[in-house]
Amino acid sequence: MYIQLGLIFILSLLLSGVLIWHLNYRKQQNRQAQLTELLLAIQSFPVHLHTMQQMLERSLALISAIPALPFTPSTSILLSQPGNKLIFAQRGLNDRQIALWQHIAINATEQSIDTIQFQPASQQQNLSPFFIAPLKNHETLMGVIILPIPDSLRTSQTLFSSVQKIAQAIETLVKRKQVADELVLGNKVIDINQQAIFITDQQHQIIRCNEACCTLTGQSLNQLSDKNFLTLPFNTQSGLTLNDILCRVDTQKNWQGEVVIKHDEEQKTYWLTLSAIKNPKDEITHYLSIFTDLTEIKRAEQACQQLTYFDSLTGLPNRALLHNKIQRAIEQAKIKNQRFALLCLDIDHFKKVNESLGAVAVLKIPLEIQ
């Protein structure tokens, strides 16, 4: 009978152990499943609809709402943005705790922590034990996330792993938001730019352009969409064709020069900058073309040239133009080893006409002779 009782006792112990192991296993599986759902929820945020602050605060709310995770409701994230702008998101902290966690987070970023660290409880500062994990973009430290745990909880490899996965999810979220913001900013810059900007693919099909392109071509954005860039009617000052320019861009990465585009029987001069966009494998994937209207600049140059080389009253060439022409003729004669002649004509009785008939009549004489 004692043997039977002993066997029953041993069997009950085995069953209890199996049951405890099964319960712990189910608990671990449940925790893992909830952690996976949390990571997916964080990574699937619509980054274009929220600010960085809102997304970080929602992420902290999700972390605090998962019952299987042992973190306390009081959590925080410190993120450093370009221009030394700090974003501090928190959940469940009072004013004293906010100041304390900010101080801890700033110290951690200044020390450039590289790995997850665990800090035990501090009775002096009335702090619970916490994990502090770096948030990185490649090798650059963007900020830190602080995840406190209850005083009674022991650390484990599983807990470290959970902290690491949460930090990685926050990193991915921040990177997605930064990329989305850059894309939005880039699109706005293209849209409001007064320069005509074309982005084309490898076959030179237009995949992106702005309103200034409509002024340049006389076509709408819908008409330009999927149109081939090679069909644009323009000529270069050097006589290069568009194919010649693209061949140079393929080898030299960019080309700049003046081009003339005819639109509505009017010719306009533009400064074209055409560049190749390459992927990490150094393969050309797109082309960027920027047209800057030089019409007003050319008009100003012509007006300045008119004032410099022509008389404002008669419109006839002045001494400055004469000197310029003679200087160029001398240079050309030296280059070609030739001679040139300068013919001077004197107007007789010019002074008498000026004294008798006045300045108006004098101005008419050069025009009649011309």
C-alpha positions in Angstrom: 0.0 0.0 0.0 2.8 2.4 0.8 4.4 1.6 -2.5 1.1 2.4 -4.3 0.8 5.7 -2.4 4.4 6.6 -3.3 3.7 5.9 -6.9 0.6 8.0 -6.8 2.5 10.8 -5.1 5.3 10.6 -7.7 2.8 10.5 -10.5 1.0 13.5 -9.1 4.2 15.4 -8.9 5.0 14.6 -12.5 1.5 15.6 -13.6 1.9 18.9 -11.6 5.2 19.6 -13.2 3.9 18.9 -16.7 0.9 21.1 -16.0 3.0 23.9 -14.7 5.3 23.6 -17.7 2.3 23.6 -20.0 0.9 26.7 -18.3 4.2 28.5 -18.5 4.6 27.4 -22.1 1.1 28.7 -23.0 1.8 31.9 -21.0 5.1 32.4 -23.0 3.3 31.6 -26.3 0.6 34.1 -25.4 3.2 36.7 -24.5 5.0 36.1 -27.7 1.8 36.4 -29.7 0.8 39.6 -28.1 4.4 41.0 -28.6 4.1 40.1 -32.3 0.8 41.9 -32.6 2.3 44.9 -30.8 5.2 45.1 -33.2 2.9 44.8 -36.2 0.6 47.5 -34.8 3.6 49.9 -34.3 5.1 49.3 -37.7 1.8 49.7 -39.5 1.0 53.2 -38.3 -0.1 55.5 -41.2 3.0 57.8 -40.9 1.6 60.4 -43.3 -1.4 61.1 -41.1 0.3 61.9 -37.8 3.2 63.9 -36.4 6.2 62.2 -34.9 5.1 63.2 -31.4 1.6 61.6 -31.9 3.1 58.4 -33.3 5.5 57.9 -30.4 2.8 58.6 -27.8 0.5 56.1 -29.5 3.3 53.5 -29.5 3.8 54.0 -25.8 0.1 53.6 -25.3 0.1 50.3 -27.1 3.1 49.0 -25.1 1.3 49.9 -21.9 -1.9 48.3 -23.0 -0.5 44.8 -23.6 -1.3 42.8 -20.4 1.2 40.0 -21.2 4.2 42.4 -21.2 5.6 43.3 -17.8 6.3 47.0 -18.4 4.7 49.5 -16.1 2.3 52.1 -17.6 4.9 54.9 -17.1 7.1 54.9 -20.2 8.9 57.5 -22.3 10.9 58.1 -25.5 13.4 60.9 -26.2 14.1 61.5 -29.9 16.7 63.9 -31.3 15.6 65.5 -34.6 17.7 67.6 -37.1 18.6 71.0 -35.8 19.0 69.8 -32.2 15.3 69.6 -31.8 14.3 67.2 -29.0 11.0 65.3 -29.0 10.0 63.8 -25.6 7.0 61.5 -25.7 5.7 60.1 -22.4 2.9 58.0 -21.0 1.6 58.1 -17.4 4.2 60.4 -16.0 3.7 63.4 -13.6 5.7 66.6 -13.8 8.4 65.4 -11.5 8.8 62.1 -13.3 8.9 63.9 -16.7 11.8 66.1 -15.6 13.6 63.1 -14.1 13.2 60.8 -17.1 14.2 63.6 -19.5 17.4 64.1 -17.5 18.1 60.4 -17.7 17.3 60.2 -21.4 19.5 63.2 -22.3 22.4 61.8 -20.3 22.1 58.5 -22.2 22.1 60.3 -25.6 25.0 62.4 -24.6 26.9 59.3 -23.6 25.9 57.7 -26.9 24.8 54.4 -25.4 25.3 51.5 -27.8 23.4 48.6 -26.2 20.4 48.0 -24.0 21.1 48.8 -20.4 19.3 47.8 -17.2 19.1 50.1 -14.3 18.1 48.8 -10.9 15.6 50.6 -8.6 16.8 53.7 -6.9 15.1 54.6 -3.5 17.0 57.9 -3.4 15.3 59.1 -6.6 12.2 57.0 -6.1 12.8 55.2 -9.4 11.6 51.8 -10.4 14.0 49.5 -12.2 14.0 50.2 -16.0 15.5 49.3 -19.3 16.9 52.0 -21.5 17.5 51.1 -25.2 19.1 53.1 -28.0 17.2 54.0 -31.1 19.5 54.1 -34.1 19.4 55.0 -37.8 22.2 52.8 -39.1 25.1 53.8 -36.8 23.7 57.2 -35.8 22.0 57.4 -32.4 18.5 59.0 -32.8 17.3 58.8 -29.2 16.4 56.3 -26.5 13.3 54.5 -25.1 12.9 53.9 -21.4 10.8 51.0 -20.3 10.3 50.6 -16.5 9.4 47.3 -14.9 7.9 46.4 -11.4 10.3 46.2 -8.5 9.5 42.5 -7.9 10.2 41.4 -11.5 13.5 39.7 -12.3 15.3 40.3 -15.5 15.7 37.5 -18.0 17.0 36.9 -21.5 13.4 36.8 -22.7 12.8 40.3 -21.2 15.9 41.7 -22.9 14.8 40.2 -26.2 11.4 41.8 -25.8 12.9 45.2 -25.1 15.2 44.8 -28.1 12.3 44.0 -30.5 10.2 46.9 -29.2 13.2 49.3 -29.7 13.7 47.9 -33.3 10.0 48.5 -34.0 10.2 52.1 -32.8 13.4 52.6 -34.9 11.6 51.4 -38.0 8.6 53.6 -37.3 10.8 56.7 -36.9 12.7 55.9 -40.1 9.4 55.5 -42.0 8.2 58.8 -40.6 11.4 60.6 -41.6 11.3 59.2 -45.1 7.6 60.1 -45.5 8.4 63.7 -44.3 11.3 64.0 -46.7 9.1 62.8 -49.6 6.3 65.3 -48.7 8.9 68.1 -48.4 10.5 67.1 -51.7 7.1 67.0 -53.5 6.2 70.4 -52.1 9.6 71.9 -53.2 9.0 70.5 -56.7 5.4 71.7 -56.9 6.0 75.3 -55.7 9.3 75.7 -57.6 9.3 78.3 -60.4 11.8 76.3 -62.3 10.5 73.6 -64.7 11.5 70.2 -63.2 11.2 66.9 -65.0 11.9 63.4 -63.5 12.2 60.7 -66.1 12.9 57.0 -66.1 15.6 55.1 -67.9 13.6 55.3 -71.2 13.2 59.0 -70.6 9.4 58.7 -70.0 8.2 61.6 -67.8 7.1 60.3 -64.4 7.0 63.5 -62.5 6.9 67.2 -63.4 5.5 70.5 -61.9 3.3 73.4 -63.0 6.2 75.3 -64.4 6.6 72.5 -67.0 3.2 73.5 -68.3 4.3 77.0 -69.0 7.5 75.7 -70.7 5.7 73.2 -73.0 2.2 74.7 -73.3 0.8 71.3 -72.2 -1.1 70.3 -69.1 0.3 67.9 -66.4 -2.0 65.1 -67.7 -0.7 65.6 -71.2 2.9 65.5 -70.0 2.3 62.4 -67.9 4.0 59.4 -69.5 5.2 61.5 -72.4 8.8 61.0 -73.6 11.2 63.7 -72.7 13.0 63.3 -76.0 10.0 64.8 -77.9 10.4 68.2 -76.3 11.3 70.7 -79.1 14.5 72.6 -78.1 17.9 73.4 -79.4 21.2 74.1 -77.7 23.5 77.1 -78.3 26.4 74.6 -79.0 24.3 72.7 -81.6 24.2 69.5 -79.5 21.1 67.3 -79.8 19.2 66.0 -76.8 20.7 62.5 -77.5 24.2 64.0 -77.4 23.5 65.6 -74.1 22.1 62.4 -72.6 25.2 60.5 -73.8 27.3 63.0 -71.9 25.1 62.7 -68.8 25.5 58.9 -68.9 29.3 59.2 -68.7 29.7 62.6 -66.8 26.6 62.3 -64.5 25.4 65.9 -65.5 25.3 68.5 -68.2 24.6 72.3 -68.0 24.0 74.8 -70.8 21.7 77.2 -72.6 18.8 75.8 -74.6 16.2 77.5 -76.8 12.6 76.3 -76.7 10.0 77.4 -79.2 6.5 77.8 -77.9 3.6 79.7 -79.4 5.8 81.1 -82.2 8.0 82.6 -79.4 11.5 81.4 -78.6 12.7 81.5 -75.0 16.1 80.8 -73.6 16.5 78.4 -70.6 19.5 77.2 -68.6 19.2 73.4 -68.5 20.8 71.2 -65.8 20.4 67.6 -66.6 21.6 65.0 -64.1 21.6 61.2 -63.8 20.2 59.6 -60.6 21.9 56.3 -59.7 21.2 53.5 -57.3 23.7 52.0 -54.8 25.0 49.7 -57.5 26.0 52.8 -59.6 23.3 52.1 -62.1 21.3 54.9 -63.7 17.6 54.6 -62.7 16.2 58.1 -63.4 17.1 61.5 -64.9 16.5 64.9 -63.4 16.1 67.9 -65.7 15.7 71.5 -64.4 14.9 74.4 -66.7 15.6 77.9 -65.5 14.0 80.7 -67.6 16.7 83.1 -68.8 14.3 85.3 -70.8 14.3 88.3 -68.3 18.0 87.9 -67.8 18.6 88.0 -71.5 16.4 91.1 -71.9 18.3 92.8 -69.1 21.6 91.9 -70.8 20.4 93.3 -74.1 19.2 96.5 -72.4 22.5 96.8 -70.6 24.4 96.2 -73.8 22.2 98.8 -75.6 23.0 101.4 -72.9 26.7 100.5 -73.0 27.4 100.5 -76.7 24.7 102.7 -78.2 23.8 106.4 -77.9 20.5 106.8 -75.9 19.3 109.7 -78.1 20.1 108.5 -81.7 20.5 104.8 -81.1 23.7 104.9 -83.0 26.9 103.0 -82.0 29.1 105.0 -79.5 32.8 105.2 -78.8 32.7 102.2 -76.5 31.4 99.9 -79.2 33.9 101.4 -81.7 36.7 100.6 -79.3 35.3 97.1 -78.7 35.1 96.4 -82.5 38.6 97.7 -83.2 40.0 95.6 -80.3 38.3 92.5 -81.6 39.5 93.2 -85.2 43.1 93.6 -84.0 42.8 90.2 -82.1 41.4 88.5 -85.2 44.1 90.0 -87.4 46.8 88.7 -85.1 45.3 85.2 -85.0 44.9 85.0 -88.8 48.0 86.9 -89.5 46.1 89.4 -91.6 45.7 93.1 -91.9 42.6 95.2 -91.5 41.7 98.8 -92.5 40.0 101.5 -90.5 38.1 104.1 -92.5 37.3 107.5 -90.8 34.8 109.9 -92.3 34.7 113.6 -91.3 31.5 115.7 -91.6 32.3 119.1 -92.9 30.6 122.2 -91.4 29.2 120.1 -88.5 29.9 122.9 -86.0 28.1 125.5 -88.1 25.0 123.3 -88.3 25.0 122.9 -84.6 25.3 126.6 -84.0 22.8 127.7 -86.5 20.1 125.0 -86.5 20.5 123.5 -83.0 21.0 120.1 -81.4 17.8 118.5 -83.0 19.1 119.1 -86.5 22.6 117.9 -85.6 21.2 114.6 -84.3 19.5 114.0 -87.7 22.8 114.3 -89.6 24.3 111.0 -88.4 21.1 109.2 -89.0 20.8 110.5 -92.6 24.4 109.5 -93.3 23.8 106.0 -91.8 
